[in-house]
C-alpha cells in the first residue's frame, strides 16, 4: 500500500469511524450526575475504528 492509499484509509477511518460526539456529550452529562457511570464515558470515547484495528 502506497503513501497515498494509506493517507486515504486513515482519512476515511478518522471521518467515518471516529467517536460519536453526541454519545460523548450524553455520557458526560450522565457522569456529572452520577460518577458511577464512568463506564459509559469510557465506551463513548472509544472510536469505532478501534474494533477494526484489534
LINKANOR-V491721 format. One record per pair of residues at least 24 apart in sequence whose C-alpha atoms are under 10 Angstrom apart, sorted by the first residue. I is the first residue (numbers start at 1). J is the second residue. If there is no record, write none. Layout:
i = <I | I>
j = <J | J>
This chain:
i = <10 | 12 | 13 | 13 | 13 | 13 | 13 | 14 | 14 | 14 | 16 | 16 | 16 | 17 | 17 | 17 | 17 | 17 | 17 | 18 | 18 | 18 | 18 | 18 | 18 | 19 | 19 | 19 | 19 | 19 | 19 | 19 | 19 | 20 | 20 | 20 | 20 | 20 | 21>
j = <49 | 49 | 47 | 48 | 49 | 50 | 52 | 47 | 48 | 49 | 47 | 48 | 49 | 47 | 48 | 49 | 50 | 51 | 52 | 45 | 46 | 47 | 48 | 49 | 50 | 43 | 44 | 45 | 46 | 47 | 48 | 49 | 50 | 44 | 45 | 46 | 47 | 48 | 45>
